Amino acid sequence: MHRPLRLTIDFSAIQSNWRWLQERAGVPAGAAVKADAYGLGARAAVDALLAAGCRTFFVSTWAEADELGALPADASLIVLHGVGPDDVEAALRLSARPCLNSAEQVARWKEIAPGRECDVMVDTGMNRLGLRPSEIGLLNGLSIDTLHSHLACADEDDPLNAMQLERFRAVVSSVPARRYAFANSAGICLGRDYSFDLVRPGLSLYGGIPRPEAEDNVRQVARLEAQVVQRRIIPAGESCGYGATFIADEDTEAAIVNIGYADGYLRGFSSRGSAFAGEFALPVLGRVSMDLVALGCDAAADLREGDWVEIDFDLPSASRQSGLSQYELLTTLGSRFERRWV
Ligand SMILES: *Cc1c(COP(=O)(O)O)cnc(C)c1O
């Protein structure tokens, strides 16, 4: 069935982003593929990353681990939310291993899988998931593959970064594990002090630029195109779209295009987003609707019904336009796109 909007995902850009992150870190890089690889398709992303040499993958839940399917014997999959009271059956059946986050989870794992390898998250200041440094005595007797902590503000120059680093170093020197891991995409940009033995990028694999260091190195992965349903004129003095927030000063040519907030092109783009028809930039006029958006196309004289426009989805620029984070831009993309891996 023909679909009037498409999402093109660049396989080689994901691989090239992964290689850049690994080189920058100077240690092996894993990959966060939770939330369906930030909305782009976890299985396809894993296959691309396996081909590039990635061997460690992270999801949030056991359901995500199950859906991902089999990995090669030398690759590992970690479930970041650990093993909760309802996860016991899945944790024993699947080959993924949990990243234990609390005293309860540590006790549960010791009871249901004594001696079996796990990862552990230690909280060094984010207060989201992980054992407090004061609780690390509970880890005695576990067989820890990778001991993790996670940065709260790596995308900013915040004093918490150095404080977390110092606390993590103290944990590393007192808890035995095969490897230690600390940095997400932004943490990798902070420098090699943050690398330890393994890094856990997510966002930048998929084209996100969390800090200036990644600019010019991380390539755009996802491209959005939508088809023109109708070209029309908005007469001078009339409005366009819900709420009549755009009013034409003069007769204005508009292309009404097949994408809207139900596709993840959220209302933050209203009167602020843009698209391209060849070399012409077309501004969003008025509010984004559920399934449609109006683009001013005075500049693109030949644009007509059935033509495709490319939505400006360069993540830093789309984030500035919409007020959404680069993470939200990717993870809210809808299910109506024709998804093409190239
Ligand atoms: C999601 C996640 C990552 C990846 O973070 P990005 O900012 O997307 O690079 C790394 N570590 C943990 C614990 C995560 O939850």
The ligand as an SDF file (V2000), in Angstrom:
LIG
                    3D

 15 15  0  0  0  0  0  0  0  0999 V2000
   19.5900    5.6230   27.6010 C   0  0  0  0  0  0  0  0  0  0  0  0
   20.8220    5.3870   28.3500 C   0  0  0  0  0  0  0  0  0  0  0  0
   22.0730    5.5940   27.7500 C   0  0  0  0  0  0  0  0  0  0  0  0
   22.2210    6.2510   26.3950 C   0  0  0  0  0  0  0  0  0  0  0  0
   22.1700    7.6330   26.5940 O   0  0  0  0  0  0  0  0  0  0  0  0
   22.2640    8.7110   25.4130 P   0  0  0  0  0  0  0  0  0  0  0  0
   22.1760    9.9960   26.1160 O   0  0  0  0  0  0  0  0  0  0  0  0
   21.0980    8.4490   24.5230 O   0  0  0  0  0  0  0  0  0  0  0  0
   23.5630    8.4920   24.7190 O   0  0  0  0  0  0  0  0  0  0  0  0
   23.2030    5.2420   28.4610 C   0  0  0  0  0  0  0  0  0  0  0  0
   23.1080    4.7250   29.7050 N   0  0  0  0  0  0  0  0  0  0  0  0
   21.9340    4.5380   30.3320 C   0  0  0  0  0  0  0  0  0  0  0  0
   21.9080    3.9830   31.7050 C   0  0  0  0  0  0  0  0  0  0  0  0
   20.7580    4.8650   29.6870 C   0  0  0  0  0  0  0  0  0  0  0  0
   19.5850    4.7080   30.3180 O   0  0  0  0  0  0  0  0  0  0  0  0
  1  2  1  0
  2  3  1  0
  2 14  2  0
  3  4  1  0
  3 10  2  0
  4  5  1  0
  5  6  1  0
  6  7  2  0
  6  8  1  0
  6  9  1  0
 10 11  1  0
 11 12  2  0
 12 13  1  0
 12 14  1  0
 14 15  1  0
M  END
$$$$
